[in-house]
C-alpha cells in the first residue's frame, strides 16, 4: 500500500504541490486568484501531466498485489502503522480543524487572499499573516476555494503520512542503514508522536518533513544513478521544503552534500534544467523572502513580527534548546504532574534569569514547561521511539560500534551535516515547542543510531519487537485521546463525573481542554449570530486569535483587519461600520485601556462577548463596536 510502486505518485504529489505554489503567485500577479484562474491552471497542469506520462511511458496503476498486501499486513509493524493511519484519518474526517496557528493565520491569510483575488500584505497588527512562508497555504487555497470549507485540508497530511514509510526506507538505506533495519524503522518512525498526531491535522510540519525526505531521497538517487530527471524532483522537493517552513533552510547544507555528485547532470539538458530551477525558485521561500524585503526590509519578516528568532541571545537559546529538546522528546505521553513540574521549575529558576530568557525565547520554552499531554503543537519523536533509540545507542557503545568510518562518504557527511544544522537551529530559534519543528530533521539525525550490525541484530530480538508494539500502542492511545480530535466520548464521560465543577484539578483541566478544543473551530458562533445585517465587511482588531472561525461558513462574509492607529475616516473609506475588537490585544500587547481607544474613535459598544479560545488562559472579552 505504501511502498509498492509509489515513486510515480511521490513525484506527481511533489510536483503538483510545487505547481500550486507557482500558480498561486502567478494568479496573484494577474489578479486572477479565483475559480476561473484556477480552472485555466488545472487545464494547463493536466496537459503537462499527460505530456509527461506520454514521454516517460510510466505506468501509474498496477494490478493490486493482494497476496503481497495480505502478507505484509499480517506482520505486526506494518499493521501497526496502518492502524495509526486509519485512526488519524478518522479523526481528521470527523472534526473541523482546531489547530490554533492554522486558525489564527494560516487559513485566514488564504481567505484574505481569495477575497482580493491575489496575495497582498494584509493591513494588520498580526504580522504573521504576511511574513510566514506560504508553501502549505498555496496547496490549500484551491481546496478552500472550490469546497468552501477547511474540513478536507487534513487529507494533505494524510497523503504525506501514508507515503512516509517508503521515503524513510529509501533515505535510510542510501545512508548506510541495512535494509532489514530500515524496514522495521520505516514503520516505527512514523509512530513518533509529532508525525502521527499531525497526520489528521492541518499543521504544516509533517508536510515540510515529507518534502525534506523526498528532497534527500531523490538527491541521493540522482547522485548514485546520475539521472538528471531524479535531480529535478530533488530540486523541486527541496524548494517545497523551504516554502513549508523557513526553519528548514538550515537543512540545505546536508542536502547540498547529498546532491553535489548529481549537479553535473544538469548540463546534460541545460535549457530544461534552467526551467526547472526557475520553477523550483517560484515554489520555494524565495517569493516570500522578496516580498518581506519589499514590505519590511527583512527577508525573514522577523523585523515586522518582532519575534524571538535570530538576533542576539544565541548562547542562551542554544542552552535552553539543549534542555528543552530532550525534555520535550522524553516527556510522558500523558503527564498528570505537569502543573507541579512547572511550579517546581518556577521556584528553582531565579526570576531574573527567566526574565532575561524571555527576551530571546518564547514563554513556555523559556520557563521549561512540559504539557499535560503530547499534542500536535509541541510533540517531537516522543518517548517511545526515543527510548528505543537510546537503548540502541547504549548497545552500540558497548559493542564499540559507534564510530565513524570512511568519513568522506555521503553516508557519513550527510548525517553529520544534519547534526550541524541542528546546532544552528538551536542557536537561532527561540519558539515554543521546538521539538515539533524538527520533523524534517529526525530521520537524518537517527541514521548514526541505526547503522551497523547491532541494530540489525536487535530486529531479531523478541523483547525489541514487543517494545516496538508498545510504541505503536501508545501512539494509538494518543491519537484516540488527542483533544482536537478525540476518538472517545470525552465530554460525555467527563460530564458524567461532573468534571467541570469537580474539586479534582486533573478532572477540571481535562474538561477545560476538551471543551475549548471542541468549540474552537466555531469559537465565534455567538458573535456571528449577533452581527447586524450591514456588518459587511466586518472590521477586526486582534493579535494572534483563531479568527478563521469568524469566516464560517466561508464566503458568507468578508473580514477586514485594521490597526489601532487607523482613524475613523480611514475605516469609513474601507466600508467598515462595525468591528470586533479583542480586549486581550489591548491588555497584553499594547498595555492600553480599550475603553480609551473606543472613546478616541468615537465608537459605540454594541455588545460584549466572553470567549475562551485557549485552554491555558481564562475567557476574555470581545467588543462589537459601531463607528459613526
For each residue, the residues with C-beta under 8 A, 3 or more apart:
1: 4 69 72 73 82 162
2: 6 81 162 163 164 165 166
3: 6 165 166 169 186
4: 1 62 65 68 69
5: 8 59 62
6: 2 3 9 10 163 166
7: 10 11 166
8: 5 11 12 58 59 60
9: 6 12 13 60 163
10: 6 7 13 14 163 166 167 214
11: 7 8 14 15 233
12: 8 9 15 16 49 60
13: 9 10 16 17 159 163
14: 10 11 17 18 211 214 233 236 237 240
15: 11 12 18 19 233 236
16: 12 13 19 20 45
17: 13 14 20 21 135 139 211 240 283
18: 14 15 21 22 236 239 240 279 280 283
19: 15 16 22 23 45 283
20: 16 17 23 24 138 139 141 142
21: 17 18 24 25 134 135 138 139 240 243 282 283
22: 18 19 25 26 279 282 283
23: 19 20 26 27 38 41 45 138
24: 20 21 27 28 33 119 134 137 138 141
25: 21 22 28 29 119 138 282 287
26: 22 23 29 30 282
27: 23 24 30 32 33 34 37 38 41 118
28: 24 25 31 33 113 117 118 119 120
29: 25 26 118
30: 26 27 37
31: 28 117 118
32: 27 36 37 117 118
33: 24 27 28 37 38 113 114 116 117 118 119 141
34: 27 37 38 114 117 145
35: 38 39 145 146
36: 32 39 40
37: 27 30 32 33 34 40 41 117
38: 23 27 33 34 35 41 42 142 145 146
39: 35 36 42 43
40: 36 37 43 44
41: 23 27 37 38 44 45
42: 38 39 45 46
43: 39 40 46 47
44: 40 41 47 48
45: 16 19 23 41 42 48 49
46: 42 43 49 50
47: 43 44 50 51
48: 44 45 51 52
49: 12 45 46 52 53
50: 46 47 53 54
51: 47 48 54 55
52: 48 49 55 56
53: 49 50 56 57 58 60
54: 50 51 57
55: 51 52
56: 52 53
57: 53 54
58: 8 53
59: 5 8 62
60: 8 9 12 53
61:
62: 4 5 59 65
63:
64: 69
65: 4 62 68 69
66: 69 70
67: 70 71
68: 4 65 71 72
69: 1 4 64 65 66 72 73
70: 66 67 73 74
71: 67 68 74 75
72: 1 68 69 75 78
73: 1 69 70 78 79 82
74: 70 71 79
75: 71 72 78 79
76: 79 80 465 468 469 472
77: 80 81 184 187 188 468 472
78: 72 73 75 81 82 187
79: 73 74 75 76 82 83
80: 76 77 83 84 187 191 468 469 472 476
81: 2 77 78 84 85 165 187 190 191 472
82: 1 73 78 79 85 86
83: 79 80 86 87 472 476
84: 80 81 87 88 190 191 196 199 472 475 476 479
85: 81 82 88 89 158 161 162 199
86: 82 83 89 90
87: 83 84 90 91 200 476 479 480 487
88: 84 85 91 92 158 161 196 197 199 200 479
89: 85 86 92 93 154 158 199 200
90: 86 87 93 94 200 487
91: 87 88 94 95 200 479 482 484 485 486 487
92: 88 89 95 154 155 157 158 199 200 201 485
93: 89 90 154
94: 90 91 485 487
95: 91 92 98 484 485 521
96: 150 151 521 522
97: 102 103 107 150 151 153 154 201 202 484 521
98: 95 103 484 485 517 520 521
99: 102 103 201 202 203 376 377 484
100: 103 104 377 520 546 614
101: 104 105 106 203 377
102: 97 99 105 106 107 150 201 202 203 548
103: 97 98 99 100 106 107 108 520 521 546 547 548 549
104: 100 101 108 126 128 544 545 546 547 548
105: 101 102 108 109 126 128 129 132 544
106: 101 102 103 109 110 132 136 137 140 202 204
107: 97 102 103 110 111 140 144 150 153 202 548
108: 103 104 105 111 112 129 547 548 551 559
109: 105 106 112 113 122 129 130 134 137
110: 106 107 113 114 137 140 141 144
111: 107 108 114 115 144 548 551 554 559
112: 108 109 115 116 120 122 129 559 561
113: 28 33 109 110 116 117 118 119 120 141
114: 33 34 110 111 117 141 144 145
115: 111 112 558
116: 33 112 113 120
117: 28 31 32 33 34 37 113 114
118: 27 28 29 31 32 33 113
119: 24 25 28 33 113 134 291
120: 28 112 113 116
121: 130 291 295
122: 109 112 129 130 561
123: 561 562 563
124: 127 129 130 561 562 563
125: 541 542 543 561 563 564 585 589
126: 104 105 129 542 543 544 561
127: 124 130 131 296 301 304 305 306
128: 104 105 131 132 305 544
129: 105 108 109 112 122 124 126 132 561
130: 109 121 122 124 127 291 292 295 301 304
131: 127 128 288 292 296 300 301 302 304 305
132: 105 106 128 129 246 288 301
133: 242 243 244 245 246 285 288
134: 21 24 109 119 137 138 243 287 288
135: 17 21 138 139 204 207 208 211 240 242 243 244 245 283 285
136: 106 139 140 156 204 207 208 244
137: 24 106 109 110 134 140 141
138: 20 21 23 24 25 134 135 141 243
139: 17 20 21 135 136 143 156 207
140: 106 107 110 136 137 143 144 150 153 156 202
141: 20 24 33 110 113 114 137 138 144 145
142: 20 38 145 146
143: 139 140 146 147 150 152 153
144: 107 110 111 114 140 141 147 148 149 150 153 554
145: 34 35 38 114 141 142 148
146: 35 38 142 143
147: 143 144 151 152
148: 144 145 553 554 555
149: 144 152 553 554
150: 96 97 102 107 140 143 144 153 202 548 554
151: 96 97 147 154
152: 143 147 149 155
153: 97 107 140 143 144 150 156 202
154: 89 92 93 97 151 157 158 199 200 201 202
155: 92 152 158 159
156: 136 139 140 153 159 160 202 207
157: 92 154 160 161 198 199 200 201 202 203 206 207
158: 85 88 89 92 154 155 161 162 199 200
159: 13 155 156 162 163
160: 156 157 163 164 199 206 207 209 210
161: 85 88 157 158 164 190 195 196 198 199 206 210
162: 1 2 85 158 159
163: 2 6 9 10 13 159 160 166 167 210
164: 2 160 161 167 168 186 189 190 195 210 213
165: 2 3 81 168 169 186 187 190
166: 2 3 6 7 10 163 169 170 186
167: 10 163 164 170 171 210 213 214 217
168: 164 165 171 172 182 185 186 189 190 213 443
169: 3 165 166 172 173 179 182 183 186
170: 166 167 173 174 217 220 221
171: 167 168 174 175 213 216 217 220 443 444
172: 168 169 175 177 181 182 185 186 443 447 450
173: 169 170 177 178 179 182
174: 170 171 217 220 221 224 411
175: 171 172 220 410 411 414 415 444 447 451
176: 409 411 412 447 451
177: 172 173 181 182 185 447 450 451 455
178: 173 181 182 451 453 455 456
179: 169 173 182 183
180: 183 184 456 459
181: 172 177 178 184 185 450 455 456 459
182: 168 169 172 173 177 178 179 185 186 450
183: 169 179 180 186 187
184: 77 180 181 187 188 459 468
185: 168 172 177 181 182 188 189 446 450
186: 3 164 165 166 168 169 172 182 183 189 190
187: 77 78 80 81 165 183 184 190 191
188: 77 184 185 191 385 388 468 471 472
189: 164 168 185 186 192 195 381 385 442 443 446
190: 81 84 161 164 165 168 186 187 195 196
191: 80 81 84 187 188 195 196 382 384 385 471 472 475
192: 189 195 196 379 380 381 382 385 442 475
193: 196 197 333 374 379 380 381 382 383 475 478
194: 197 198 205 206 376 379 380 381 382 435 436 439
195: 161 164 189 190 191 192 198 199 206 209 439
196: 84 88 161 190 191 192 193 199 475 478 479
197: 88 193 194 200 201 374 375 376 379 478 479 482
198: 157 161 194 195 201 203 205 206 376 436 439
199: 84 85 88 89 92 154 157 158 160 161 195 196 206
200: 87 88 89 90 91 92 154 157 158 197 479 485
201: 92 97 99 102 154 157 197 198 376 484 485
202: 97 99 102 106 107 140 150 153 154 156 157
203: 99 101 102 157 198 206 376 377 436
204: 106 135 136 207 208 244 245
205: 194 198 208 209 245 436 437 439 440
206: 157 160 161 194 195 198 199 203 209 210 439
207: 135 136 139 156 157 160 204 210 211 244
208: 135 136 204 205 211 212 240 241 244 245 248 439 440
209: 160 195 205 206 212 213 439 440 442 443
210: 160 161 163 164 167 206 207 213 214
211: 14 17 135 207 208 214 215 237 238 240 241 244 440
212: 208 209 215 216 237 238 241 248 251 255 440 441
213: 164 167 168 171 209 210 216 217 440 443
214: 10 14 167 210 211 217 218 233 234 237
215: 211 212 218 219 234 237 238 240 241 255
216: 171 212 213 219 220 234 254 255 258 414 444
217: 167 170 171 174 213 214 220 221 234
218: 214 215 221 222 230 231 233 234 237
219: 215 216 222 223 231 234 238 255 258 259 262
220: 170 171 174 175 216 217 223 224 258 410
221: 170 174 217 218 224 225 227 230 234
222: 218 219 225 226 227 228 230 231 234 259 262 265
223: 219 220 226 258 259 260 261 262 410
224: 174 220 221 261
225: 221 222 230
226: 222 223 261 262 265
227: 221 222 230 231 262 265
228: 222 231 232 262 265 266 268 269 273
229: 232 233
230: 218 221 222 225 227 233 234 262
231: 218 219 222 227 228 234 235 259 262 263 265 266
232: 228 229 235 236 272 273 276
233: 11 14 15 214 218 229 230 236 237
234: 214 215 216 217 218 219 221 222 230 231 237 238 259 262
235: 231 232 238 239 276 277 280
236: 14 15 18 232 233 239 240 276 279 280 283
237: 14 211 212 214 215 218 233 234 240 241
238: 211 212 215 219 234 235 241 242 252 255 259 280 284
239: 18 235 236 242 243 280 281 283 284
240: 14 17 18 21 135 208 211 215 236 237 243 244 283 284
241: 208 211 212 215 237 238 244 245 248 251 440
242: 133 135 238 239 245 246 248 249 252 284 285
243: 21 133 134 135 138 239 240 283 284 285 288
244: 133 135 136 204 207 208 211 240 241 248
245: 133 135 204 205 208 241 242 248 437 440
246: 132 133 242 249 285 300
247: 250 425 429 437
248: 208 212 241 242 244 245 251 440
249: 242 246 252 285
250: 247 253 421 422 424 425 428
251: 212 241 248 254 255 418 421 440 441 444
252: 238 242 249 255 256
253: 250 256 257 417 420 421
254: 216 251 257 258 413 414 415 417 418 420 421 444
255: 212 215 216 219 238 251 252 258 259
256: 252 253 259 260
257: 253 254 260 410 413 414 417
258: 216 219 220 223 254 255 410 414
259: 219 222 223 231 234 238 255 256 262 263
260: 223 256 257 263
261: 223 224 226 264 410
262: 219 222 223 226 227 228 230 231 234 259 265
263: 231 259 260 266
264: 261 267
265: 222 226 227 228 231 262 268
266: 228 231 263 269 270 273
267: 264 270 273
268: 228 265 273
269: 228 266 272 273
270: 266 267 273 274
271: 274 275
272: 232 269 275 276
273: 228 232 266 267 268 269 270 276 277
274: 270 271 277 278
275: 271 272 278 279
276: 232 235 236 272 273 279 280
277: 235 273 274 280 281
278: 274 275 281 282
279: 18 22 236 275 276 282 283
280: 18 235 236 238 239 276 277 283 284
281: 239 277 278 284 286
282: 21 22 25 26 278 279 286 287
283: 17 18 19 21 22 135 236 239 240 243 279 280
284: 238 239 240 242 243 280 281 287
285: 133 135 242 243 246 249 288 289
286: 281 282 289 290
287: 25 134 282 284 290 291
288: 131 132 133 134 243 285 291 292 301
289: 285 286 292 293 299 300
290: 286 287 293 294 299
291: 119 121 130 287 288 294 295
292: 130 131 288 289 295 296 298 299 300 301 304
293: 289 290 296 297 298 299
294: 290 291
295: 121 130 291 292 304
296: 127 131 292 293 301 303 304
297: 293 303
298: 292 293 301 302 303 304
299: 289 290 292 293
300: 131 246 289 292 303 309 310
301: 127 130 131 132 288 292 296 298 304 305
302: 131 298 305 306 307 309 310 311
303: 296 297 298 300 306
304: 127 130 131 292 295 296 298 301
305: 127 128 131 301 302
306: 127 302 303
307: 302 310 431
308: 313 359 360 361 362 430 431
309: 300 302 428 429 430 431
310: 300 302 307 428
311: 302 360
312: 360
313: 308 316 317 359 360 361 430
314: 317 318 427 428
315: 318 319 427
316: 313 319 320 356 357 360 361
317: 313 314 320 321 360 361 426 427 428 429 430
318: 314 315 321 322 423 426 427
319: 315 316 322 323
320: 316 317 323 324 357 361 365 366 368 430
321: 317 318 324 325 365 425 426 429 434
322: 318 319 325 326 426
323: 319 320 326 327 368
324: 320 321 327 328 365 368 434 435
325: 321 322 328 329 380 426 434 435 438
326: 322 323 329 330
327: 323 324 330 331 368 370
328: 324 325 331 370 378 379 380 433 434 435
329: 325 326 380 381 382 383 386 435
330: 326 327 383 386 387
331: 327 328 335 370 371 374 383
332: 335 383
333: 193 373 374 382 383 384 474 477 478
334: 372 373 374 478 481
335: 331 332 338 341 370 371 372 373
336: 372 506
337: 340 341
338: 335 341 342 369 370 371 372
339: 342 343 372 505 509
340: 337 343 344
341: 335 337 338 344 345 369 370
342: 338 339 345 346 367 369 370
343: 339 340 346 347
344: 340 341 347 348
345: 341 342 348 349 367 368 369
346: 342 343 349 354 367
347: 343 344
348: 344 345
349: 345 346 353 354 367 368
350: 353 354
351: 354 355
352: 355 356
353: 349 350 356 357
354: 346 349 350 351 357 358 366 367
355: 351 352 358 359
356: 316 352 353 359 360
357: 316 320 353 354 360 361 366
358: 354 355 361 363 366
359: 308 313 355 356
360: 308 311 312 313 316 317 356 357 366 430
361: 308 313 316 317 320 357 358 365 366 430
362: 308 365 366 430 431 432
363: 358 366 367 432
364: 367 369 432 433
365: 320 321 324 361 362 368 369 430 431 432 433 434
366: 320 354 357 358 360 361 362 363 430
367: 342 345 346 349 354 363 364
368: 320 323 324 327 345 349 365
369: 338 341 342 345 364 365
370: 327 328 331 335 338 341 342
371: 331 335 338 374 375 378
372: 334 335 336 338 339 509 513
373: 333 334 335 478 481 482 483 513
374: 193 197 331 333 334 371 378 379 382 478
375: 197 371 378 379 482 483 484
376: 99 194 197 198 201 203 379 436 482 484
377: 99 100 101 203 433 436
378: 328 371 374 375 432 433 435 436
379: 192 193 194 197 328 374 375 376 382 435 436
380: 192 193 194 325 328 329 435 436 438 439 442
381: 189 192 193 194 329 385 386 389 435 442
382: 191 192 193 194 329 333 374 379 385 386 474 475
383: 193 329 330 331 332 333 386 387 474
384: 191 333 387 388 470 471 474 475
385: 188 189 191 192 381 382 388 389 471
386: 329 330 381 382 383 389 390
387: 330 383 384 390 391 467
388: 188 384 385 391 392 464 467 468 471
389: 381 385 386 392 393 446 449
390: 386 387 393 394
391: 387 388 394 395 467
392: 388 389 395 396 449 450 454 455 458
393: 389 390 396 397 402 449
394: 390 391 397 398
395: 391 392 398 399 454 458
396: 392 393 399 401 402 449 452 454 455
397: 393 394 400 401 402
398: 394 395
399: 395 396 452 453 454
400: 397 403
401: 396 397 452 453 454
402: 393 396 397 448
403: 400
404: 407 412 416 448
405: 412
406: 409 411 412
407: 404 412 413
408: 412 413
409: 176 406 412 413
410: 175 220 223 257 258 261 413 414
411: 174 175 176 406 414 415 447 451
412: 176 404 405 406 407 408 409 415 416
413: 254 257 407 408 409 410 416 417
414: 175 216 254 257 258 410 411 417 418 444 447
415: 175 254 411 412 418 419 444 445 447 448
416: 404 412 413 419 420
417: 253 254 257 413 414 420 421
418: 251 254 414 415 421 422 441 444 445 447
419: 415 416 422 423 445
420: 253 254 416 417 423 424
421: 250 251 253 254 417 418 424 425 441
422: 250 418 419 425 426 438 441 445
423: 318 419 420 426 427
424: 250 420 421 427 428
425: 247 250 321 421 422 428 429 434 437 438 441
426: 317 318 321 322 325 422 423 429 434
427: 314 315 317 318 423 424
428: 250 309 310 314 317 424 425
429: 247 309 317 321 425 426 434 437
430: 308 309 313 317 320 360 361 362 365 366
431: 307 308 309 362 365 434 437
432: 362 363 364 365 378
433: 328 364 365 377 378 436 437
434: 321 324 325 328 365 425 426 429 431 437 438
435: 194 324 325 328 329 378 379 380 381 438
436: 194 198 203 205 376 377 378 379 380 433 439
437: 205 245 247 425 429 431 433 434
438: 325 380 422 425 434 435 441 442 445
439: 194 195 198 205 206 208 209 380 436 442
440: 205 208 209 211 212 213 241 245 248 251
441: 212 251 418 421 422 425 438 444 445
442: 189 192 209 380 381 438 439 445 446
443: 168 171 172 189 209 213 446 447
444: 171 175 216 251 254 414 415 418 441 447
445: 415 418 419 422 438 441 442
446: 185 189 389 442 443 449 450
447: 172 175 176 177 411 414 415 418 443 444 450 451
448: 402 404 415 451
449: 389 392 393 396 446 455
450: 172 177 181 182 185 392 446 447 455
451: 175 176 177 178 411 447 448 455
452: 396 399 401 455 456
453: 178 399 401 456 457
454: 392 395 396 399 401 457 458
455: 177 178 181 392 396 449 450 451 452 458 459
456: 178 180 181 452 453 459 460
457: 453 454 460 461
458: 392 395 454 455 461 464
459: 180 181 184 455 456 464 465
460: 456 457
461: 457 458 464 465
462: 465 466
463: 466 467
464: 388 458 459 461 467 468
465: 76 459 461 462 468 469
466: 462 463 469 470
467: 387 388 391 463 464 470 471
468: 76 77 80 184 188 388 464 465 471 472
469: 76 80 465 466 472 473
470: 384 466 467 473 474
471: 188 191 384 385 388 467 468 474 475
472: 76 77 80 81 83 84 188 191 468 469 475 476
473: 469 470 476 477
474: 333 382 383 384 470 471 477 478
475: 84 191 192 193 196 382 384 471 472 478 479
476: 80 83 84 87 472 473 479 480
477: 333 473 474 480 481
478: 193 196 197 333 334 373 374 474 475 481 482
479: 84 87 88 91 196 197 200 475 476 482 485 487
480: 87 476 477 486 487 488
481: 334 373 477 478 486 488 490
482: 91 197 373 375 376 478 479 485 486
483: 373 375 486 490 513 514 516 517 615
484: 91 95 97 98 99 201 375 376 517
485: 91 92 94 95 98 200 201 479 482
486: 91 480 481 482 483 489 490 514
487: 87 90 91 94 479 480
488: 480 481 493
489: 486 492 493
490: 481 483 486 493 494 510 514
491: 494 495 511 514 515 518
492: 489 495 496
493: 488 489 490 496 497
494: 490 491 497 499 500 507 510 511 514
495: 491 492 498 499 500
496: 492 493
497: 493 494 502 507
498: 495 501 502
499: 494 495 502 504 507 508 510 511
500: 494 495 508 511 515
501: 498
502: 497 498 499 507 508 511
503:
504: 499 507 508
505: 339 508 509
506: 336 509 510
507: 494 497 499 502 504 510 511
508: 499 500 502 504 505 511 512
509: 339 372 505 506 512 513
510: 490 494 499 506 507 513 514
511: 491 494 499 500 502 507 508 514 515
512: 508 509 515 516 615
513: 372 373 483 509 510 516 517 615
514: 483 486 490 491 494 510 511 517 518
515: 491 500 511 512 518 519
516: 483 512 513 519 520 612 613 614 615
517: 98 483 484 513 514 520 615
518: 491 514 515
519: 515 516 522 523 525
520: 98 100 103 516 517 523 546 549 613
521: 95 96 97 98 103 548 549
522: 96 519 525 549 552
523: 519 520 546 549 611 613
524: 527 528 547 549 550 552 580 611
525: 519 522 528 529 549 552
526: 529 530 609 611
527: 524 530 531 550 580 609 611 622 624
528: 524 525 531 550 552 557
529: 525 526
530: 526 527 607 609 624
531: 527 528 535 538 557 578 624
532: 535 578 606
533: 536
534: 577 578
535: 531 532 538 557 577 578
536: 533 557 558
537: 557 558 559 560 574 575 576
538: 531 535 550 557 558 559 560 576 578 579 580
539: 560 561 562 571 574 576 578 579 580 627
540: 547 550 559 560 561 562 579 580
541: 125 561 562 563 564 579 580 581 582 585
542: 125 126 545 547 561 580 581 582 584 585
543: 125 126 582 584 585 588 589
544: 104 105 126 128
545: 104 542 582 584 613
546: 100 103 104 520 523 549 613
547: 103 104 108 524 540 542 550 551 559
548: 102 103 104 107 108 111 150 521 551 552
549: 103 520 521 522 523 524 525 546 552
550: 524 527 528 538 540 547 557 559 580
551: 108 111 547 548 554 556 557 559
552: 522 524 525 528 548 549 556
553: 148 149 556
554: 111 144 148 149 150 551
555: 148
556: 551 552 553
557: 528 531 535 536 537 538 550 551
558: 115 536 537 538
559: 108 111 112 537 538 540 547 550 551
560: 537 538 539 540 574 575 576
561: 112 122 123 124 125 126 129 539 540 541 542
562: 123 124 539 540 541 566 570 571 574 576 579
563: 123 124 125 541 566
564: 125 541 590 592 597
565:
566: 562 563 570 571
567: 570 571
568: 571 572 601 602 603 627 628
569: 572 573
570: 562 566 567 573 574
571: 539 562 566 567 568 574 576 579 627
572: 568 569 575 576 577 627
573: 569 570
574: 537 539 560 562 570 571
575: 537 560 572
576: 537 538 539 560 562 571 572 579 627
577: 534 535 572 626 627
578: 531 532 534 535 538 539 606 624 625 626 627
579: 538 539 540 541 562 571 576 603 624 625 627
580: 524 527 538 539 540 541 542 550 622 623 624 625
581: 541 542 585 594 597 598 622 623 624 625
582: 541 542 543 545 585 586 620 622
583: 586 587 594 620 621 622 623
584: 542 543 545 587 588 589 620 621
585: 125 541 542 543 581 582 588 589 590
586: 582 583 589 590 591 592 593 594 597
587: 583 584 591 594 620
588: 543 584 585 591
589: 125 543 584 585 586
590: 564 585 586
591: 586 587 588
592: 564 586 596 597
593: 586 596 597
594: 581 583 586 587 597 598 623
595: 598 599
596: 592 593 599 600
597: 564 581 586 592 593 594 600 601
598: 581 594 595 601 603 605 623 625
599: 595 596 602
600: 596 597
601: 568 597 598 625 627
602: 568 599 627 628
603: 568 579 598 625 626 627 628
604: 625 626 628
605: 598 608 623 624 625
606: 532 578 624 625 626
607: 530 623 624
608: 605 621 622 623 624
609: 526 527 530 621 622 623 624
610: 619 620 621 622
611: 523 524 526 527 619 620 622
612: 516 615 617 618 619 620
613: 516 520 523 545 546
614: 100 516 617
615: 483 512 513 516 517 612
616:
617: 612 614 620
618: 612
619: 610 611 612
620: 582 583 584 587 610 611 612 617
621: 583 584 608 609 610
622: 527 580 581 582 583 608 609 610 611
623: 580 581 583 594 598 605 607 608 609
624: 527 530 531 578 579 580 581 605 606 607 608 609
625: 578 579 580 581 598 601 603 604 605 606
626: 577 578 603 604 606
627: 539 568 571 572 576 577 578 579 601 602 603
628: 568 602 603 604
